[in-house]
């Protein structure tokens, strides 16, 4: 038997991309010249997402399957959205690499951000959400574990790479942005860190169990918190879209606070490097050769 390298494991079958808007490409979807069709269009999968870039960087034996969907929660990974099959059902034994970003919608980030923006300038309504957000993030632990277990059952030999979220604002904000004070920005940064730490801890514990049993495959976490440093919202060349308002409808456009093309390219860089580096331990996947 020959032990496979992390890259060999990842490339051996199909690449399946799951997750929410940070994987689907919400931030660049409106720049994509693609037709409006079925429920897939409501998922806002864009060619400018990191998924096509990762697919080009490596040659996956079974091709690439792109199923991430904007707005997805952990529950919707299991139940489906917009009349489509649940994302989780797209994973099977043919998968050798699964990428996933999830948790932001479980934490209610869209509503949280809206409350931070749509308030009186001197209001503390933004940071007053802390207890409720903390409770939702804590609840995410069991939901995240459920998702990872389901992926492992369906693709027991695959590498599963879970992508975290980037810090949206500078570590030391110096001015208000989109009606959010410096204190609001620091709090939103801290909430992002808390979410990442929670997901990262679940992933690390799961992979330790896989390694302890000598099982094939892996569950790996890519911490993207510092990935956009120097390019946060409010910087001259941000990797996240700032606030976009649909003037006619007076609503916040969905691409607000989602990665730009540069942001998705940065995500692709993180993931391709993780594919090359592996989980930080030996893989227990082997090529069995007959004499």
C-alpha positions in Angstrom: 0.0 0.0 0.0 1.1 3.5 -0.8 0.1 6.4 1.4 -1.5 9.2 -0.6 -0.4 12.8 -0.3 -3.0 15.5 0.6 -3.1 16.7 -3.0 -3.5 13.2 -4.3 -6.5 12.7 -2.0 -8.1 15.9 -3.0 -7.7 15.4 -6.7 -8.7 11.7 -6.8 -12.4 12.3 -7.4 -15.0 15.0 -7.6 -14.7 18.5 -6.1 -18.0 19.5 -4.5 -18.5 23.1 -3.4 -21.2 23.7 -0.8 -22.1 26.7 1.4 -23.6 30.1 1.6 -23.2 33.4 -0.2 -19.5 33.7 0.7 -19.0 30.6 -1.5 -21.7 31.1 -4.1 -20.3 34.5 -5.2 -23.0 36.9 -4.1 -20.6 39.8 -4.1 -19.9 39.5 -7.8 -23.1 37.9 -9.0 -24.6 41.0 -10.6 -21.4 41.3 -12.7 -22.1 37.8 -14.1 -23.7 37.6 -17.5 -25.7 34.4 -16.9 -29.4 33.8 -17.7 -32.2 33.8 -15.1 -33.5 30.3 -14.9 -34.7 28.0 -12.1 -34.0 28.0 -8.4 -30.3 27.8 -9.1 -30.4 31.5 -10.2 -31.8 32.5 -6.8 -28.7 30.8 -5.3 -26.6 33.5 -7.1 -23.8 31.2 -8.1 -21.2 33.3 -10.0 -18.2 32.5 -12.1 -16.3 35.1 -10.1 -16.6 33.0 -6.9 -13.5 31.1 -5.6 -15.0 27.8 -6.7 -14.1 28.1 -10.5 -10.7 29.4 -9.5 -9.9 26.4 -7.3 -11.2 24.1 -10.0 -8.7 25.6 -12.5 -5.8 25.4 -10.0 -6.2 21.6 -9.6 -7.2 18.8 -12.0 -10.0 16.9 -10.2 -10.5 13.4 -11.5 -14.3 13.7 -11.2 -14.7 17.3 -12.2 -16.3 20.1 -10.2 -19.9 20.4 -8.8 -20.9 23.9 -7.6 -23.9 23.9 -5.3 -23.3 26.7 -2.8 -26.4 28.9 -2.4 -26.8 32.4 -1.1 -28.7 32.6 2.2 -28.0 29.0 3.2 -28.1 28.0 6.8 -26.9 24.7 8.3 -30.6 23.6 8.3 -31.0 24.5 4.6 -28.0 22.5 3.7 -30.0 19.5 4.8 -33.5 20.6 3.7 -32.9 22.5 0.5 -33.6 26.0 -0.9 -35.6 27.5 -3.7 -37.1 24.2 -4.7 -33.7 22.6 -5.2 -32.4 19.4 -3.7 -30.6 19.8 -0.4 -26.9 20.7 -0.9 -25.9 17.8 1.3 -27.4 15.3 -1.1 -25.0 16.3 -3.8 -22.2 14.7 -1.8 -21.4 11.1 -2.3 -18.5 8.6 -2.3 -17.2 10.1 -5.6 -16.3 13.3 -3.7 -12.6 13.7 -2.9 -12.7 17.4 -1.9 -15.6 19.3 -0.3 -15.4 23.0 0.4 -17.8 24.7 2.7 -18.6 28.2 4.2 -21.5 28.2 6.6 -22.7 29.7 9.9 -23.1 33.4 9.1 -26.8 33.1 8.3 -27.3 30.9 11.4 -25.9 33.7 13.4 -28.3 36.1 11.7 -25.5 38.3 10.2 -27.8 40.0 7.6 -30.3 41.2 10.3 -27.4 42.1 12.6 -25.7 44.2 10.0 -29.0 45.9 9.0 -29.6 46.8 12.6 -26.2 48.3 12.8 -26.7 50.4 9.7 -30.4 51.5 10.0 -30.3 53.3 13.4 -29.8 56.8 14.8 -26.1 57.8 14.6 -25.8 57.9 18.4 -27.7 54.7 19.0 -26.2 51.6 20.7 -28.7 49.3 19.0 -25.8 47.6 17.1 -23.8 46.3 20.1 -26.9 45.7 22.1 -27.4 42.6 19.9 -24.4 40.9 21.6 -26.2 38.5 23.9 -28.6 37.3 21.2 -25.9 36.8 18.6 -23.7 34.9 21.2 -26.6 32.5 21.9 -27.1 31.8 18.2 -23.4 31.2 17.6 -23.3 28.8 20.6 -26.3 27.0 19.1 -24.3 26.6 15.9 -21.9 24.1 17.5 -24.3 21.2 17.4 -25.7 22.2 14.0 -22.1 22.4 12.5 -21.3 19.0 14.0 -24.4 17.5 12.4 -23.4 18.8 9.0 -19.8 17.5 9.2 -21.1 14.1 10.3 -23.4 13.9 7.4 -20.6 14.9 4.9 -18.4 12.2 6.4 -21.1 9.5 6.1 -21.6 10.4 2.4 -17.9 10.9 1.5 -15.8 9.1 4.1 -12.6 9.3 2.1 -12.8 13.0 1.2 -10.9 16.0 2.5 -13.4 18.6 3.8 -12.2 22.2 3.9 -14.3 24.6 5.9 -13.6 28.3 5.1 -14.0 31.0 7.8 -15.1 34.6 7.4 -12.9 37.6 6.9 -12.7 40.5 9.4 -15.0 43.2 7.8 -13.4 46.3 9.3 -9.9 47.4 10.2 -8.6 46.1 13.5 -8.5 49.7 14.8 -11.2 51.7 13.0 -10.6 55.4 12.9 -13.8 56.7 11.3 -17.5 55.7 11.0 -18.5 53.6 8.0 -22.0 53.3 6.6 -23.5 54.8 9.8 -21.5 52.4 11.9 -19.3 53.9 14.6 -15.8 52.8 15.5 -17.3 50.9 18.5 -19.9 49.2 16.1 -17.1 48.1 13.8 -15.0 46.7 16.6 -18.0 44.7 17.8 -18.8 43.3 14.4 -15.1 42.3 14.1 -15.3 40.6 17.4 -18.5 38.7 16.5 -16.8 37.5 13.3 -13.9 36.2 15.4 -16.3 34.5 17.8 -18.1 32.8 14.9 -14.8 31.6 13.3 -13.5 30.4 16.7 -16.7 28.3 17.2 -16.6 26.7 13.8 -12.9 26.2 13.9 -13.1 24.4 17.3 -15.8 22.0 16.0 -13.7 21.3 12.9 -10.5 20.7 14.9 -12.2 18.3 17.4 -13.7 16.3 14.6 -10.4 16.0 12.7 -8.6 14.9 15.8 -11.2 12.1 16.2 -10.7 11.0 12.5 -6.9 10.9 13.1 -7.2 9.0 16.4 -9.2 6.2 14.7 -6.8 6.1 11.7 -9.7 6.8 9.4 -9.2 8.2 5.9 -10.2 11.7 4.9 -10.0 14.9 7.0 -11.9 17.9 8.2 -9.8 21.1 7.8 -10.4 24.7 8.8 -9.1 27.7 6.9 -9.1 30.8 9.1 -9.8 33.7 6.8 -10.2 36.3 9.6 -7.0 38.2 8.7 -7.2 37.4 5.0 -8.4 40.9 4.0 -6.1 42.9 6.2 -5.4 46.2 4.6 -8.4 45.7 2.3 -11.3 45.9 4.8 -14.5 48.0 4.3 -13.5 51.7 4.4 -10.0 51.1 3.0 -9.1 52.5 -0.4 -9.1 49.1 -2.1 -11.5 46.9 -0.2 -11.9 43.2 -0.8 -15.5 43.5 0.6 -18.3 45.5 -1.0 -19.5 48.3 1.1 -23.1 49.3 1.5 -25.1 49.2 -1.8 -28.7 50.4 -1.7 -31.3 49.8 -4.3 -32.7 53.3 -4.6 -36.0 52.5 -6.2 -36.9 49.8 -3.6 -35.0 51.5 -0.7 -33.5 48.1 0.2 -30.0 47.0 1.0 -28.5 45.2 -2.1 -27.5 41.6 -1.3 -23.9 42.1 -2.5 -23.3 44.5 0.4 -20.5 43.3 2.7 -19.7 40.3 0.4 -16.4 39.8 -1.3 -15.4 41.6 -4.4 -13.6 39.8 -7.2 -10.3 40.5 -5.4 -11.8 39.0 -2.3 -12.9 35.8 -4.0 -9.4 35.5 -5.6 -7.9 35.8 -2.1 -10.2 33.0 -0.9 -9.1 30.9 -3.8 -5.5 31.5 -2.8 -6.2 30.4 0.7 -8.0 27.2 -0.3 -5.5 26.2 -3.0 -2.7 26.6 -0.4 -4.7 24.5 2.1 -5.1 21.8 -0.6 -1.4 21.7 -1.0 -0.5 21.8 2.7 -3.0 19.3 4.0 -4.5 18.9 7.5 -1.1 19.1 9.3 -0.9 15.4 9.8 -0.5 12.3 7.7 -3.5 11.3 5.6 -4.8 7.8 6.1 -5.8 7.3 2.5 -3.9 4.6 0.7 -3.4 3.3 -2.9 -3.7 -0.4 -2.8 -1.5 -2.1 -5.4 -1.8 -5.7 -6.4 1.4 -7.7 -6.7 
